[in-house]
Amino acid sequence: MALKPHSEFSTKRRQTRKEIFLSCMEHILPWQNMTAVIEPFYPKAGNGRRPYPLETMLRIH
């Protein structure tokens, strides 16, 4: 039984639950359509604290 070189182990890693969930959501949801619907109601930058980017907020929540 030969040992595998270290380089084979470093290239493969387990996907996190978050990565699996987001990849499934990429296939299910059309992100451009979703952002187009929400964008008119999303807060714009003005005086005060700047809002997070819309796509970031959708992926977080």
N, C-alpha and C positions, 0 to 999 in steps of 0.2 A: 504494500500500500504506500503510494508516494504522496508526499505532502504537496499541497497546492501552493504556488508562489503567493506572496503577500499581495501582489498587484491585482490578482483576481478578486480578492476579498474587498479591496478598497474601492473597486468600481461598482460593486453591487451593494445596495443598502435597501432596507425595508421602507416602503412608503408609509408615511404617517396617516392617521385617520383623516386629518385635515386635507392632505393631498389627495387621498382617495375620494373624499366627499366633493372637493372642488373639481376634480376631473369628471366625476359623474354629473355634476351640475353644468359643466361646460357642454356636455352632450344633450342635456335635457332643456336648459334655458337658453334662449337667444339673448345674450347680454346686451347687444345693441338695441334690440326692441325694448327690453326692460328699462334701460337707461333713458331711452327716448320718452317713455311714458312718465318716468319719475322726474326727469330733469326740470320741467317747468315749475315744479313745486319745491325743488330742492333749494336751500338757502344759497344766495350769492355772496361773494366776498364784498365787504363794505367796511364800515367802522366796526372795530372790535375784532374778535377772534375769527380767523379764517376757517371755513368749514373744510372737513376732510374731502378728498375727491370722491365723487359719487360711486365709482366702481369699487373703490376700497371699502366704502361703507356697505355696499351690497355683499361683498365677500366676507366681511367681518360678521355681519348680522344676517 
